[in-house]
Amino acid sequence: VKNMPGVMTDVEETSFDFLNLNGPLTVEAILRALQRRFNKGCCYTWFGPVLMCVNPFEAATAAMQSVLQRLVQVLMLCGEDMLSQAPSLQEECHTSVVLSGLCGSGKTFVADRLVIRLFSSAHKNDWLQDLRKYWQVSSVVLNALCSASTDCNRDSSRIGRMVDLHYSGLQIVRVKINSFFLDQTRLVSPQPNEQNYHIFYQVLAGLSSEERSRFHCAYHDCRTLSYLSQAMEPQEDPQVLQNHFEAWKVHTCT
């Protein structure tokens, strides 16, 4: 599915729950309902506490953002409820959010928006801004180093991530990111019609003439370098790749 026709209002987008579906809740009924909602411009659907997304492969609409905001609000209320039931704030309470799906289903996008929203909802403290900055830097770096263009997703994250947000009361006091490399062979042997990791193409497009000479790649491109020559050439505009590289440098040097 490449395009999502039509536009659905925020109310229609956020209010529907498959637990309220009329008739028997069969696989066929669910698939028909998902298709109808998608054709109306709705990609998010609730299954009780589970939020399902059918990826439209396009920029997020206001309706999509409103659903993510609702999900974060639910998580924050759950967290506040657990804290209120704890005998003291010294008692540990744990909440997990698992994002699962096929390649291209939007897991990385949702995770990034979710963490940013949790930062915005947390009570302010002296180090919150620094923690948020470190999270943004890590997202940019991991996207460049660990994402690649595949058959079904031009920006496919090839790692698994576990993000730990440590709270003291309702304040975020620590952020820990655990990464699990899932596609190590892509570096030396990418699949047909797929690319190597984004960072290589961004570096080649973003280095200045002086930097190319210094790193002994003044006369090289993705067709002359051994590992990159085995992969499909990038389809992005060179200026876009250069802009990504500049953003990468800015985030890692500040």
MARVO-282741 format. One record per atom (N, C-alpha, C): residue number from 1; residue in one letter; x, y, z. Coordinates in Angstrom, 1 decimal, m for minus. Layout:
! residues N
   bafi   nugu        x        y        z
    NUM      A        X        Y        Z
...
//
This chain:
! residues 254
   bafi   nugu        x        y        z
      1      V      0.9     m1.2      0.0
      1      V      0.0      0.0      0.0
      1      V      0.9      1.2      0.0
      2      K      0.7      2.1     m1.0
      2      K      1.6      3.2     m1.1
      2      K      0.9      4.6     m0.8
      3      N     m0.4      4.7     m1.1
      3      N     m1.0      6.0     m0.9
      3      N     m2.3      5.8     m0.1
      4      M     m2.6      6.8      0.7
      4      M     m3.8      6.7      1.5
      4      M     m4.8      7.8      1.0
      5      P     m5.9      7.4      0.3
      5      P     m6.8      8.3     m0.2
      5      P     m7.7      8.8      0.9
      6      G     m8.2     10.1      0.7
      6      G     m9.2     10.6      1.6
      6      G     m8.6     11.1      2.9
      7      V     m9.4     11.8      3.7
      7      V     m8.9     12.3      5.0
      7      V    m10.0     12.0      6.0
      8      M     m9.7     11.5      7.2
      8      M    m10.6     11.2      8.2
      8      M    m10.4     12.2      9.3
      9      T    m11.5     12.6     10.0
      9      T    m11.4     13.6     11.0
      9      T    m10.8     13.0     12.3
     10      D    m10.3     13.9     13.2
     10      D     m9.6     13.4     14.4
     10      D    m10.5     12.6     15.2
     11      V    m11.8     12.9     15.3
     11      V    m12.8     12.2     16.1
     11      V    m12.9     10.7     15.6
     12      E    m13.1     10.6     14.2
     12      E    m13.2      9.3     13.7
     12      E    m11.9      8.5     13.8
     13      E    m10.8      9.2     13.7
     13      E     m9.5      8.5     13.8
     13      E     m9.3      7.9     15.2
     14      T     m9.7      8.7     16.3
     14      T     m9.3      8.3     17.6
     14      T    m10.3      7.5     18.4
     15      S    m11.6      7.5     17.9
     15      S    m12.7      7.0     18.7
     15      S    m13.0      5.5     18.4
     16      F    m12.6      5.0     17.3
     16      F    m13.0      3.6     16.9
     16      F    m12.2      2.6     17.6
     17      D    m12.8      1.6     18.1
     17      D    m12.2      0.5     18.8
     17      D    m12.8     m0.8     18.3
     18      F    m11.9     m1.8     17.9
     18      F    m12.5     m3.0     17.3
     18      F    m13.3     m3.9     18.3
     19      L    m13.1     m3.5     19.6
     19      L    m13.9     m4.2     20.6
     19      L    m15.4     m3.9     20.5
     20      N    m15.7     m2.7     19.8
     20      N    m17.0     m2.3     19.6
     20      N    m17.5     m2.6     18.2
     21      L    m16.8     m3.5     17.4
     21      L    m17.2     m3.8     16.1
     21      L    m18.5     m4.6     16.1
     22      N    m19.5     m4.3     15.2
     22      N    m20.7     m5.0     15.2
     22      N    m20.5     m6.4     14.5
     23      G    m21.2     m7.3     15.0
     23      G    m21.2     m8.7     14.5
     23      G    m20.0     m9.5     15.0
     24      P    m19.8    m10.7     14.5
     24      P    m18.7    m11.6     15.0
     24      P    m17.4    m10.9     14.7
     25      L    m16.5    m11.1     15.7
     25      L    m15.1    m10.5     15.6
     25      L    m14.2    m11.6     14.9
     26      T    m14.4    m11.8     13.6
     26      T    m13.6    m12.8     12.9
     26      T    m12.4    m12.1     12.2
     27      V    m11.5    m12.9     11.7
     27      V    m10.4    m12.3     10.9
     27      V    m10.8    m11.6      9.7
     28      E    m11.8    m12.2      9.0
     28      E    m12.3    m11.6      7.8
     28      E    m13.0    m10.2      8.1
     29      A    m13.8    m10.2      9.1
     29      A    m14.4     m8.9      9.5
     29      A    m13.4     m7.8      9.9
     30      I    m12.4     m8.3     10.6
     30      I    m11.3     m7.3     11.0
     30      I    m10.6     m6.8      9.7
     31      L    m10.2     m7.6      8.8
     31      L     m9.5     m7.2      7.6
     31      L    m10.4     m6.3      6.8
     32      R    m11.7     m6.6      6.6
     32      R    m12.6     m5.7      5.9
     32      R    m12.7     m4.3      6.5
     33      A    m12.8     m4.3      7.9
     33      A    m12.9     m3.0      8.6
     33      A    m11.6     m2.2      8.4
     34      L    m10.5     m2.9      8.6
     34      L     m9.2     m2.2      8.4
     34      L     m9.1     m1.6      7.0
     35      Q     m9.5     m2.3      6.0
     35      Q     m9.5     m1.8      4.6
     35      Q    m10.4     m0.6      4.4
     36      R    m11.6     m0.7      5.0
     36      R    m12.5      0.4      4.9
     36      R    m11.9      1.7      5.6
     37      R    m11.4      1.5      6.7
     37      R    m10.8      2.6      7.5
     37      R     m9.6      3.2      6.7
     38      F     m8.8      2.4      6.2
     38      F     m7.6      2.8      5.5
     38      F     m8.0      3.6      4.2
     39      N     m9.0      3.2      3.5
     39      N     m9.5      3.9      2.3
     39      N    m10.1      5.2      2.6
     40      K    m10.6      5.4      3.9
     40      K    m11.1      6.7      4.3
     40      K    m10.0      7.6      4.9
     41      G     m8.8      7.1      4.9
     41      G     m7.7      7.9      5.4
     41      G     m7.3      7.7      6.8
     42      C     m7.6      6.5      7.4
     42      C     m7.3      6.2      8.8
     42      C     m6.4      5.0      8.8
     43      C     m5.2      5.2      9.4
     43      C     m4.3      4.1      9.5
     43      C     m4.1      3.5     10.9
     44      Y     m4.6      4.3     11.9
     44      Y     m4.5      3.8     13.3
     44      Y     m5.9      3.2     13.8
     45      T     m5.8      2.1     14.5
     45      T     m7.1      1.4     15.0
     45      T     m6.7      0.8     16.3
     46      W     m7.6      1.0     17.3
     46      W     m7.4      0.5     18.6
     46      W     m8.1     m0.9     18.7
     47      F     m7.4     m1.9     19.4
     47      F     m7.9     m3.2     19.8
     47      F     m7.8     m3.2     21.3
     48      G     m8.8     m2.6     21.9
     48      G     m8.7     m2.5     23.4
     48      G     m7.4     m1.7     23.7
     49      P     m6.5     m2.2     24.5
     49      P     m5.3     m1.4     24.9
     49      P     m4.2     m1.4     23.8
     50      V     m4.4     m2.1     22.7
     50      V     m3.4     m2.3     21.6
     50      V     m3.7     m1.3     20.5
     51      L     m2.7     m0.5     20.1
     51      L     m2.9      0.4     18.9
     51      L     m2.2     m0.2     17.7
     52      M     m3.0     m0.4     16.6
     52      M     m2.5     m1.0     15.4
     52      M     m2.3      0.1     14.3
     53      C     m1.3      0.0     13.5
     53      C     m1.1      1.0     12.5
     53      C     m0.9      0.2     11.1
     54      V     m1.6      0.7     10.1
     54      V     m1.4      0.3      8.7
     54      V     m0.6      1.4      8.0
     55      N      0.7      1.2      7.8
     55      N      1.6      2.3      7.3
     55      N      1.1      2.8      6.0
     56      P      0.8      4.2      5.9
     56      P      0.4      4.8      4.6
     56      P      1.6      5.2      3.8
     57      F      2.9      5.1      4.3
     57      F      4.1      5.5      3.6
     57      F      4.0      6.9      3.1
     58      E      3.5      7.8      4.0
     58      E      3.5      9.3      3.7
     58      E      3.6     10.0      5.0
     59      A      3.8     11.4      4.9
     59      A      4.0     12.2      6.1
     59      A      2.8     12.1      7.0
     60      A      3.1     12.1      8.3
     60      A      2.0     12.0      9.3
     60      A      1.1     13.1      9.3
     61      T     m0.2     12.9      9.3
     61      T     m1.3     13.9      9.3
     61      T     m1.6     14.3     10.7
     62      A     m2.4     15.4     10.9
     62      A     m2.8     15.9     12.2
     62      A     m3.5     14.8     12.9
     63      A     m4.3     14.0     12.2
     63      A     m5.1     12.9     12.8
     63      A     m4.2     11.9     13.4
     64      M     m3.1     11.5     12.6
     64      M     m2.2     10.5     13.2
     64      M     m1.5     11.0     14.4
     65      Q     m1.1     12.3     14.4
     65      Q     m0.4     12.9     15.6
     65      Q     m1.3     12.9     16.8
     66      S     m2.6     13.1     16.6
     66      S     m3.6     13.1     17.7
     66      S     m3.7     11.8     18.3
     67      V     m3.7     10.7     17.5
     67      V     m3.7      9.3     18.1
     67      V     m2.5      9.1     18.9
     68      L     m1.3      9.4     18.4
     68      L     m0.1      9.2     19.2
     68      L     m0.2     10.0     20.5
     69      Q     m0.7     11.2     20.5
     69      Q     m0.9     12.0     21.7
     69      Q     m1.8     11.3     22.7
     70      R     m2.9     10.7     22.2
     70      R     m3.8     10.0     23.1
     70      R     m3.1      8.8     23.7
     71      L     m2.3      8.1     22.9
     71      L     m1.6      6.9     23.4
     71      L     m0.6      7.4     24.6
     72      V      0.1      8.5     24.4
     72      V      1.0      8.9     25.4
     72      V      0.2      9.4     26.6
     73      Q     m0.9     10.0     26.5
     73      Q     m1.7     10.4     27.6
     73      Q     m2.1      9.2     28.4
     74      V     m2.5      8.1     27.7
     74      V     m2.9      6.9     28.4
     74      V     m1.7      6.3     29.2
     75      L     m0.5      6.3     28.6
     75      L      0.7      5.8     29.3
     75      L      1.0      6.7     30.5
     76      M      0.9      8.0     30.4
     76      M      1.2      8.9     31.5
     76      M      0.2      8.7     32.6
     77      L     m1.1      8.5     32.3
     77      L     m2.1      8.2     33.4
     77      L     m1.8      6.9     34.1
     78      C     m1.4      5.9     33.3
     78      C     m1.1      4.6     33.9
     78      C      0.1      4.8     34.9
     79      G      1.1      5.6     34.4
     79      G      2.3      5.8     35.3
     79      G      1.9      6.5     36.6
     80      E      1.1      7.6     36.4
     80      E      0.7      8.3     37.6
     80      E     m0.2      7.5     38.6
     81      D     m1.0      6.6     38.0
     81      D     m1.8      5.7     38.8
     81      D     m0.9      4.7     39.6
     82      M      0.1      4.2     38.9
     82      M      1.0      3.3     39.7
     82      M      1.7      4.0     40.8
     83      L      2.2      5.2     40.5
     83      L      2.9      5.9     41.5
     83      L      2.0      6.3     42.7
     84      S      0.8      6.6     42.4
     84      S     m0.1      6.9     43.5
     84      S     m0.4      5.7     44.4
     85      Q     m0.4      4.5     43.8
     85      Q     m0.7      3.3     44.6
     85      Q      0.6      2.8     45.3
     86      A      1.7      3.3     45.0
     86      A      2.9      2.8     45.7
     86      A      3.0      3.4     47.1
     87      P      3.4      2.6     48.1
     87      P      3.5      3.2     49.4
     87      P      4.5      4.4     49.5
     88      S      5.5      4.4     48.7
     88      S      6.4      5.5     48.7
     88      S      7.1      5.6     47.3
     89      L      7.6      6.7     47.0
     89      L      8.3      6.9     45.7
     89      L      9.6      6.1     45.6
     90      Q     10.0      5.5     46.7
     90      Q     11.2      4.6     46.6
     90      Q     10.8      3.3     46.0
     91      E      9.6      2.9     46.0
     91      E      9.2      1.6     45.5
     91      E      9.2      1.6     44.0
     92      E      9.8      0.6     43.4
     92      E      9.9      0.6     41.9
     92      E      8.6      0.2     41.2
     93      C      8.3      0.9     40.2
     93      C      7.1      0.6     39.3
     93      C      7.6      0.5     37.9
     94      H      7.2     m0.5     37.2
     94      H      7.7     m0.7     35.8
     94      H      6.5     m0.7     34.8
     95      T      6.7      0.0     33.7
     95      T      5.7     m0.1     32.6
     95      T      6.5     m0.3     31.3
     96      S      6.0     m1.2     30.5
     96      S      6.7     m1.5     29.2
     96      S      5.7     m1.2     28.0
     97      V      6.3     m0.7     27.0
     97      V      5.6     m0.5     25.7
     97      V      6.3     m1.2     24.6
     98      V      5.7     m2.2     24.0
     98      V      6.3     m3.0     23.0
     98      V      5.7     m2.6     21.6
     99      L      6.6     m2.2     20.7
     99      L      6.2     m1.8     19.3
     99      L      6.7     m3.0     18.4
    100      S      5.7     m3.7     17.8
    100      S      6.1     m4.8     16.9
    100      S      5.4     m4.7     15.6
    101      G      6.0     m5.3     14.6
    101      G      5.3     m5.2     13.2
    101      G      6.4     m5.6     12.2
    102      L      5.9     m5.7     10.9
    102      L      6.7     m6.0      9.8
    102      L      7.6     m4.8      9.5
    103      C      8.6     m5.0      8.6
    103      C      9.5     m3.9      8.2
    103      C      8.7     m2.9      7.4
    104      G      8.8     m1.6      7.8
    104      G      8.1     m0.6      7.2
    104      G      6.7     m0.3      7.9
    105      S      6.5     m0.9      9.0
    105      S      5.2     m0.7      9.7
    105      S      5.2      0.6     10.5
    106      G      6.3      1.3     10.7
    106      G      6.4      2.5     11.4
    106      G      6.8      2.5     12.9
    107      K      7.5      1.4     13.2
    107      K      7.9      1.2     14.6
    107      K      8.9      2.3     15.1
    108      T      9.9      2.6     14.3
    108      T     10.9      3.6     14.7
    108      T     10.2      5.0     14.8
    109      F      9.4      5.3     13.8
    109      F      8.7      6.6     13.8
    109      F      7.9      6.8     15.0
    110      V      7.1      5.8     15.4
    110      V      6.2      5.9     16.6
    110      V      7.0      5.9     17.8
    111      A      8.1      5.2     17.9
    111      A      9.0      5.2     19.1
    111      A      9.6      6.5     19.3
    112      D     10.1      7.2     18.3
    112      D     10.7      8.5     18.4
    112      D      9.6      9.5     18.9
    113      R      8.5      9.5     18.3
    113      R      7.4     10.5     18.6
    113      R      7.0     10.2     20.1
    114      L      6.9      9.0     20.4
    114      L      6.4      8.6     21.8
    114      L      7.4      9.1     22.8
    115      V      8.7      8.9     22.6
    115      V      9.7      9.3     23.6
    115      V      9.7     10.9     23.7
    116      I      9.7     11.5     22.5
    116      I      9.6     13.0     22.6
    116      I      8.4     13.5     23.4
    117      R      7.3     12.9     23.2
    117      R      6.1     13.3     23.9
    117      R      6.2     13.0     25.4
    118      L      6.9     11.9     25.8
    118      L      7.1     11.6     27.2
    118      L      8.0     12.7     27.8
    119      F      9.0     13.1     27.0
    119      F      9.9     14.2     27.5
    119      F      9.1     15.5     27.8
    120      S      8.2     15.8     26.8
    120      S      7.4     17.0     26.9
    120      S      6.4     16.9     28.1
    121      S      5.9     15.7     28.4
    121      S      5.0     15.5     29.5
    121      S      5.6     15.4     30.9
    122      A      6.9     15.1     30.9
    122      A      7.6     14.9     32.2
    122      A      7.7     16.3     33.0
    123      H      7.7     16.1     34.3
    123      H      7.9     17.3     35.1
    123      H      9.3     17.9     34.9
    124      K      9.5     19.2     34.8
    124      K     10.7     19.8     34.5
    124      K     11.7     19.7     35.7
    125      N     13.0     19.5     35.3
    125      N     14.1     19.5     36.3
    125      N     15.3     20.1     35.6
    126      D     16.5     20.2     36.3
    126      D     17.6     20.9     35.8
    126      D     18.3     20.1     34.6
    127      W     18.1     18.8     34.6
    127      W     18.8     18.1     33.6
    127      W     17.9     17.5     32.4
    128      L     16.7     17.8     32.5
    128      L     15.7     17.3     31.5
    128      L     16.1     17.7     30.0
    129      Q     16.5     19.0     29.9
    129      Q     16.9     19.5     28.6
    129      Q     18.1     18.7     28.0
    130      D     19.1     18.5     28.9
    130      D     20.3     17.7     28.4
    130      D     19.9     16.3     28.0
    131      L     19.0     15.6     28.8
    131      L     18.6     14.3     28.5
    131      L     17.9     14.3     27.1
    132      R     17.0     15.2     26.9
    132      R     16.3     15.3     25.6
    132      R     17.3     15.5     24.5
    133      K     18.3     16.4     24.7
    133      K     19.3     16.6     23.7
    133      K     20.1     15.3     23.3
    134      Y     20.5     14.6     24.4
    134      Y     21.2     13.3     24.1
    134      Y     20.3     12.3     23.4
    135      W     19.0     12.3     23.7
    135      W     18.1     11.4     22.9
    135      W     18.1     11.8     21.5
    136      Q     17.9     13.1     21.2
    136      Q     17.9     13.5     19.8
    136      Q     19.1     13.2     19.0
    137      V     20.3     13.4     19.7
    137      V     21.6     13.1     19.1
    137      V     21.7     11.7     18.7
    138      S     21.3     10.8     19.7
    138      S     21.4      9.4     19.5
    138      S     20.5      8.9     18.3
    139      S     19.3      9.5     18.2
    139      S     18.4      9.2     17.1
    139      S     19.0      9.5     15.8
    140      V     19.6     10.7     15.7
    140      V     20.2     11.1     14.4
    140      V     21.4     10.1     14.0
    141      V     22.2      9.8     15.0
    141      V     23.4      9.0     14.8
    141      V     23.0      7.5     14.5
    142      L     22.0      7.0     15.2
    142      L     21.6      5.6     15.0
    142      L     20.9      5.5     13.6
    143      N     20.1      6.5     13.2
    143      N     19.5      6.5     12.0
    143      N     20.5      6.4     10.8
    144      A     21.6      7.2     10.9
    144      A     22.6      7.2      9.9
    144      A     23.4      5.9      9.8
    145      L     23.8      5.5     11.0
    145      L     24.7      4.3     11.1
    145      L     24.0      3.0     10.9
    146      C     22.7      2.9     11.2
    146      C     22.0      1.6     11.3
    146      C     20.7      1.5     10.5
    147      S     20.5      2.5      9.5
    147      S     19.3      2.4      8.7
    147      S     19.8      2.3      7.2
    148      A     19.0      1.6      6.4
    148      A     19.3      1.4      5.0
    148      A     18.0      1.3      4.2
    149      S     18.2      1.5      2.9
    149      S     17.0      1.4      2.0
    149      S     16.9     m0.1      1.6
    150      T     15.6     m0.6      1.8
    150      T     15.3     m2.0      1.4
    150      T     14.2     m2.1      0.4
    151      D     13.8     m3.3      0.0
    151      D     12.7     m3.4     m1.0
    151      D     11.4     m2.8     m0.5
    152      C     11.1     m2.9      0.8
    152      C      9.8     m2.4      1.2
    152      C      9.9     m1.1      2.1
    153      N     11.1     m0.6      2.3
    153      N     11.2      0.6      3.2
    153      N     12.5      1.3      2.8
    154      R     12.4      2.5      2.3
    154      R     13.6      3.3      2.0
    154      R     14.4      3.8      3.2
    155      D     13.8      3.7      4.4
    155      D     14.5      4.2      5.6
    155      D     14.3      3.1      6.7
    156      S     14.7      1.9      6.4
    156      S     14.5      0.8      7.3
    156      S     15.6      0.7      8.4
    157      S     15.1      0.8      9.6
    157      S     16.1      0.6     10.7
    157      S     16.4     m0.8     10.9
    158      R     17.7     m1.1     10.9
    158      R     18.2     m2.5     10.9
    158      R     18.7     m2.9     12.3
    159      I     18.2     m2.2     13.3
    159      I     18.5     m2.6     14.7
    159      I     17.3     m2.7     15.5
    160      G     17.4     m3.4     16.6
    160      G     16.3     m3.4     17.6
    160      G     16.8     m2.4     18.7
    161      R     15.8     m1.7     19.3
    161      R     16.2     m0.7     20.3
    161      R     15.3     m0.9     21.5
    162      M     16.0     m0.9     22.7
    162      M     15.2     m0.9     24.0
    162      M     15.6      0.4     24.7
    163      V     14.6      1.3     24.9
    163      V     14.8      2.6     25.5
    163      V     14.3      2.5     26.9
    164      D     15.2      2.8     27.9
    164      D     14.8      2.8     29.3
    164      D     14.7      4.2     29.8
    165      L     13.5      4.7     30.2
    165      L     13.4      6.0     30.8
    165      L     13.2      5.8     32.3
    166      H     14.1      6.3     33.1
    166      H     14.1      6.1     34.5
    166      H     13.4      7.4     35.2
    167      Y     12.4      7.2     36.0
    167      Y     11.7      8.3     36.6
    167      Y     12.0      8.3     38.1
    168      S     12.0      9.5     38.6
    168      S     11.9      9.8     40.0
    168      S     10.6     10.6     40.2
    169      G      9.6     10.0     40.8
    169      G      8.3     10.6     40.8
    169      G      7.8     10.7     39.3
    170      L      7.5     11.9     38.9
    170      L      7.2     12.1     37.4
    170      L      8.3     12.9     36.7
    171      Q      9.5     12.9     37.2
    171      Q     10.6     13.5     36.6
    171      Q     11.5     12.4     35.9
    172      I     11.9     12.6     34.7
    172      I     12.9     11.7     34.0
    172      I     14.3     12.1     34.5
    173      V     15.0     11.1     35.0
    173      V     16.3     11.3     35.6
    173      V     17.4     10.6     34.8
    174      R     17.0      9.6     34.0
    174      R     18.0      8.9     33.2
    174      R     17.4      8.3     32.0
    175      V     18.2      8.3     30.9
    175      V     17.8      7.6     29.7
    175      V     18.9      6.7     29.2
    176      K     18.5      5.4     29.0
    176      K     19.5      4.4     28.5
    176      K     18.9      3.8     27.3
    177      I     19.8      3.7     26.2
    177      I     19.4      3.1     25.0
    177      I     20.2      1.9     24.7
    178      N     19.6      0.7     24.6
    178      N     20.3     m0.5     24.2
    178      N     19.9     m0.9     22.8
    179      S     21.0     m1.0     22.0
    179      S     20.8     m1.4     20.6
    179      S     21.2     m2.8     20.3
    180      F     20.5     m3.5     19.4
    180      F     20.8     m4.8     19.1
    180      F     20.9     m4.9     17.5
    181      F     22.1     m5.1     17.0
    181      F     22.3     m5.1     15.6
    181      F     21.7     m6.4     15.0
    182      L     20.8     m6.2     14.0
    182      L     20.1     m7.3     13.4
    182      L     20.5     m7.7     12.0
    183      D     21.4     m6.9     11.4
    183      D     21.7     m7.0     10.0
    183      D     23.1     m6.7      9.7
    184      Q     24.0     m7.4     10.4
    184      Q     25.5     m7.2     10.2
    184      Q     26.0     m7.5      8.8
    185      T     25.4     m8.5      8.2
    185      T     26.0     m8.9      6.9
    185      T     25.7     m7.9      5.8
    186      R     24.8     m6.9      6.0
    186      R     24.5     m5.9      5.0
    186      R     25.8     m5.1      4.7
    187      L     26.6     m4.9      5.6
    187      L     27.8     m4.1      5.4
    187      L     28.7     m4.7      4.3
    188      V     28.9     m6.0      4.2
    188      V     29.8     m6.6      3.2
    188      V     29.0     m7.3      2.1
    189      S     27.7     m7.6      2.3
    189      S     27.0     m8.3      1.4
    189      S     25.5     m8.0      1.4
    190      P     25.2     m6.8      0.9
    190      P     23.8     m6.3      0.8
    190      P     22.9     m7.2     m0.1
    191      Q     21.6     m7.2      0.1
    191      Q     20.7     m8.0     m0.7
    191      Q     20.6     m7.3     m2.1
    192      P     20.2     m8.0     m3.2
    192      P     20.0     m7.4     m4.5
    192      P     18.9     m6.3     m4.4
    193      N     19.1     m5.2     m5.1
    193      N     18.2     m4.0     m5.2
    193      N     18.0     m3.3     m3.8
    194      E     19.0     m3.5     m2.9
    194      E     19.0     m2.8     m1.7
    194      E     20.3     m2.0     m1.5
    195      Q     20.3     m1.1     m0.5
    195      Q     21.5     m0.3     m0.3
    195      Q     22.2     m0.7      0.9
    196      N     23.4     m0.1      1.1
    196      N     24.2     m0.3      2.3
    196      N     23.7      0.8      3.3
    197      Y     24.4      1.0      4.4
    197      Y     23.9      1.9      5.4
    197      Y     23.9      3.3      5.0
    198      H     23.0      4.1      5.4
    198      H     22.8      5.5      5.0
    198      H     24.1      6.3      5.1
    199      I     24.9      6.1      6.2
    199      I     26.0      6.9      6.6
    199      I     27.0      7.0      5.4
    200      F     27.3      5.9      4.7
    200      F     28.3      5.9      3.7
    200      F     27.9      6.9      2.5
    201      Y     26.7      6.8      2.1
    201      Y     26.3      7.7      1.0
    201      Y     26.2      9.2      1.5
    202      Q     25.9      9.4      2.7
    202      Q     25.8     10.7      3.3
    202      Q     27.2     11.3      3.4
    203      V     28.2     10.5      3.8
    203      V     29.6     11.0      3.9
    203      V     30.1     11.3      2.5
    204      L     29.9     10.5      1.6
    204      L     30.4     10.8      0.2
    204      L     29.8     12.0     m0.4
    205      A     28.5     12.3     m0.1
    205      A     27.9     13.5     m0.6
    205      A     28.2     14.7      0.2
    206      G     28.6     14.6      1.5
    206      G     28.8     15.7      2.4
    206      G     30.2     16.2      2.6
    207      L     31.2     15.4      2.3
    207      L     32.6     15.8      2.5
    207      L     33.0     16.9      1.5
    208      S     33.7     17.9      2.0
    208      S     34.2     18.9      1.2
    208      S     35.4     18.4      0.4
    209      S     35.9     19.1     m0.6
    209      S     37.0     18.7     m1.4
    209      S     38.2     18.5     m0.6
    210      E     38.5     19.4      0.4
    210      E     39.6     19.2      1.3
    210      E     39.5     18.0      2.1
    211      E     38.3     17.7      2.6
    211      E     38.1     16.5      3.5
    211      E     38.3     15.2      2.6
    212      R     37.8     15.3      1.4
    212      R     37.9     14.1      0.5
    212      R     39.4     13.8      0.3
    213      S     40.2     14.8      0.1
    213      S     41.7     14.6     m0.1
    213      S     42.3     14.1      1.1
    214      R     41.9     14.6      2.3
    214      R     42.5     14.2      3.6
    214      R     42.2     12.7      3.9
    215      F     41.0     12.3      3.5
    215      F     40.6     10.9      3.8
    215      F     40.8     10.0      2.6
    216      H     41.6     10.4      1.6
    216      H     42.0      9.6      0.4
    216      H     40.8      9.0     m0.3
    217      C     39.8      9.9     m0.5
    217      C     38.6      9.4     m1.3
    217      C     38.2     10.5     m2.3
    218      A     39.2     11.3     m2.8
    218      A     38.9     12.4     m3.7
    218      A     38.3     11.9     m5.0
    219      Y     38.7     10.7     m5.4
    219      Y     38.3     10.2     m6.7
    219      Y     37.3      9.0     m6.6
    220      H     36.8      8.9     m5.4
    220      H     35.9      7.7     m5.2
    220      H     34.4      8.1     m5.1
    221      D     33.6      7.2     m5.5
    221      D     32.1      7.3     m5.3
    221      D     31.6      5.9     m5.0
    222      C     30.3      5.8     m4.9
    222      C     29.7      4.5     m4.5
    222      C     30.0      3.4     m5.5
    223      R     30.4      3.7     m6.8
    223      R     30.7      2.7     m7.8
    223      R     32.1      2.2     m7.7
    224      T     33.0      2.9     m7.1
    224      T     34.4      2.5     m7.1
    224      T     34.8      1.9     m5.7
    225      L     34.0      2.0     m4.7
    225      L     34.3      1.5     m3.4
    225      L     33.7      0.1     m3.3
    226      S     34.5     m0.9     m2.8
    226      S     34.2     m2.3     m2.9
    226      S     32.8     m2.6     m2.3
    227      Y     32.6     m2.3     m1.0
    227      Y     31.3     m2.6     m0.4
    227      Y     30.1     m1.9     m1.0
    228      L     30.3     m0.7     m1.3
    228      L     29.1      0.1     m1.9
    228      L     28.8     m0.3     m3.3
    229      S     29.8     m0.8     m4.0
    229      S     29.6     m1.1     m5.4
    229      S     28.7     m2.4     m5.6
    230      Q     28.6     m3.2     m4.5
    230      Q     27.8     m4.4     m4.5
    230      Q     26.3     m4.0     m4.3
    231      A     26.0     m2.8     m3.8
    231      A     24.7     m2.4     m3.4
    231      A     24.1     m1.5     m4.5
    232      M     22.8     m1.3     m4.5
    232      M     22.1     m0.4     m5.4
    232      M     22.5      1.0     m5.1
    233      E     22.7      1.8     m6.1
    233      E     23.1      3.2     m6.0
    233      E     21.9      4.0     m5.3
    234      P     22.2      5.0     m4.5
    234      P     21.2      5.8     m3.8
    234      P     20.3      6.5     m4.8
    235      Q     19.0      6.5     m4.5
    235      Q     18.0      7.2     m5.4
    235      Q     17.8      8.7     m4.9
    236      E     18.3      9.0     m3.7
    236      E     18.0     10.4     m3.2
    236      E     18.9     11.4     m4.0
    237      D     18.4     12.6     m4.0
    237      D     19.1     13.7     m4.5
    237      D     20.4     13.9     m3.7
    238      P     21.6     14.2     m4.3
    238      P     22.8     14.4     m3.6
    238      P     22.7     15.5     m2.6
    239      Q     21.9     16.5     m2.9
    239      Q     21.8     17.6     m1.9
    239      Q     21.1     17.2     m0.6
    240      V     20.1     16.3     m0.8
    240      V     19.4     15.7      0.4
    240      V     20.4     14.9      1.2
    241      L     21.2     14.1      0.6
    241      L     22.2     13.3      1.4
    241      L     23.2     14.3      2.1
    242      Q     23.6     15.3      1.4
    242      Q     24.5     16.3      2.0
    242      Q     23.9     17.0      3.2
    243      N     22.6     17.3      3.1
    243      N     21.9     17.9      4.2
    243      N     21.8     17.0      5.4
    244      H     21.6     15.7      5.2
    244      H     21.6     14.7      6.2
    244      H     23.0     14.7      6.9
    245      F     24.0     14.7      6.1
    245      F     25.4     14.6      6.7
    245      F     25.7     15.9      7.5
    246      E     25.2     17.1      7.0
    246      E     25.4     18.3      7.8
    246      E     24.7     18.2      9.1
    247      A     23.5     17.7      9.1
    247      A     22.7     17.5     10.4
    247      A     23.4     16.6     11.3
    248      W     23.9     15.5     10.7
    248      W     24.7     14.5     11.5
    248      W     25.9     15.2     12.2
    249      K     26.6     16.0     11.5
    249      K     27.8     16.7     12.1
    249      K     27.4     17.7     13.2
    250      V     26.3     18.4     12.9
    250      V     25.9     19.4     13.9
    250      V     25.5     18.7     15.2
    251      H     24.7     17.7     15.1
    251      H     24.2     17.0     16.3
    251      H     25.4     16.3     17.1
    252      T     26.4     15.8     16.4
    252      T     27.5     15.1     17.1
    252      T     28.6     16.0     17.6
    253      C     28.6     17.3     17.1
    253      C     29.6     18.2     17.5
    253      C     29.1     19.3     18.5
    254      T     27.9     19.2     18.9
    254      T     27.3     20.2     19.8
    254      T     27.0     19.5     21.2
//
